[in-house]
């Protein structure tokens, strides 16, 4: 027979956190003690893995975003092959599809990051989760420059990615002005659309 001894600890919490814990326990039909115990065990297990809690929250948000836009993990070489086939079949249609998907992503992002400055902070939070090279964004008054390295192995992949970025920027009211595209590299400059600027000035 195993006897489990329960230790009692006195901890201090601010009123808001204590109220949040009590409400969450009530919602889930559990005791405050069991909820705090579970949270503590989860925290210890995460720390044992050498992972920061902030990274866990970012990963969950990243997975939520991936689910919202219907992404699925695909090996990069397979994706390159699929892009090549789509471009050979109908280049214009393939690029249009990437633009449309980028615009869908942009509309979803706008709900969490309503302007490009917030989007930049949002992107910085996810830098550790991005497996390709790097993304840099420079924002001026009515202009933005995005430089992305590691955008696939082929010029086709880079062109498709650039269209996705254009679609995303379209959701923020920006239209592309100039672009440089090479294998694995994109530099894109976009400006605030006149219609969006007029609407903003009338608010």
N, C-alpha and C positions, 0 to 999 in steps of 0.2 A: 504494500500500500504506500503510495507516494503522497506525502503531505506538502502542500504548497503554502508557504507563509507569505502573507501580503504585507508589504511595507507601506507605511503612511508617510507621505511627504507634504510639507506645507510649501506652496509656491505662490508667488504674488503675480497677478495679472492686472493689466489695466481694465477698466470697466467695460470698454468696447469689446475687447478680445474675450473677456469672460462671458459677456452677453452673446457674442457670436457662437462660442462653443456650446453654450446652453441651448441656443436656438437650433444649432445643427444636431445636437443630441436628441432634442425633442422631435425634429423632423424625421430622423432615422429610427426613432423608437428605441434609443439606447440610453445608457447612463453616461453622464459626463466622464466618469472614471474610465469606462471602456473605450470611449472615443479618444480621450487623452492618451491612454495606453497604446492604442493602435497607431496614433499619430507619432508617438515617441519611438515605437518599434520601427515604423517606416523611416523615420529620420535617421535612426542609428544604422539601419541596413543600407540606406543611400550613402551615408558617410563612409561606411566600410568599403563601398565600391569606389571610393575616391571621387564621387560625383557631387557637385554643388547643387543645392536645392534650386537655385535660380536656373540652372541648366535643365533641370527636370521640368520646371514650369515652361521654359522656352520650348523644350521638345514636345510637350503636350500641345502647346499652341501651334507649333509647326505641323504636328500631325493633324490637328483640327483643321488647319488651313489646307493641307494636302487633301484631306477628305472632302472639304467643301468644293474644291475644283476638280475632284475625281482623278487625282494622280495615282499611278501605280508604279512600283519600282521596276525598272527595266534596265538590264545591263547596257552600258554605254555603247558597246559595239553593235548590239542589236538595234538600239535606237538610231544609231548612225545609218544602219542599213535601211531601216524603215523610212527615215527621212529621205535618203537617196531614191528609194522607190517612188515615194510620193512626189518628189520634185521632178523625176523623170516622167511620171504619168501626167501631171499638170502642175507646173511650177506656180502659176498664178493662184490656183486653187489652194495649193499647199500653204503658200505664204499668207493667203487670206484667212485660212483656218487658224494659223498661229496668231495672227493679229486678233481674231475674234476671241480666242482663248485667253490672250493677254488682257483683253478688255474685260472679260469675265473676272479674271484674277484681280484686275485693278478695282473693279466695283466691290469686290469682297474686301480688299485691303482698305478702301476708303472708309468702311465702317469702323475699322480699328485705328487707321491713320488718315485723318481727313485732309491733310495737305502733305506736300513733298517733304517738308521739314520733319513732320511726324513720321513719314515713311522712312526717312533716312535713319531716324532713331530706331524704328522698327527693324530695319535691315541690319543695323549694327548689333542688335540683340541676337540676331540669327546667324551672324557671321561664323560662329563656332560650329554650326550645324550644316553649313554649306560645304559640299564636297568638291566643287570646282574651285578654280583659282581665286579671283578676287573681284569685288564689285565696288567701284568708287563713284560717288555722286557729288557733284558740285552744283549748288543752287545759287543762282543770282536772282535779281528782282523778278524778271519775267522769263527766265531762261534756265535750263538745267542741262548739265552734261553728265552722261553716264558712260563710264569706261568699265568694260567687263573683259577679264582675261580668263581663259580656260573654257570658252564657250563651244565645246565639242572639238572633234578632230578634223572636221572638214569645213570648207567654206559654206556648203549647204546648211550644215548645222548652225553655223554662225549667222547666216542670213535668216533662218527660221527663228532663232533666238532673238535677233534684232526686231523682227516683226512682232514677236510676243511682247517685247519691251515697249514698242510703239503703241500697241494695243493697251497696255497697262497705263502708259502716259496719257492716252486718249481719255481714259476714265477720269483722270485728274485735270482734264481740260488743256492738255498740251499736244501740240502737233510737231512732228519731227522736222528739223530744218536741214541738218547735214548729217552724214554718217560715213564712217570708215569701217570696213568689214574685211577681215582677213581670217585665215584658218585659226580658230580659237581666240579671236580678238574682235571686240566691238567698241567703237567710240561713237556715241550718238548724242547729238545736240537737238534739243526740242525747245520750242517757245510756247508761252501761254497763248492759247487761241484768242483771237479778237472778241469772239462772241462771249467767251468765258470771262474775259477782262471787263467787258461792258456790263455783264450781269453782276460781277463782283462789285463794280463801282456803284451800281444802283442799289446795293443792299444797305 
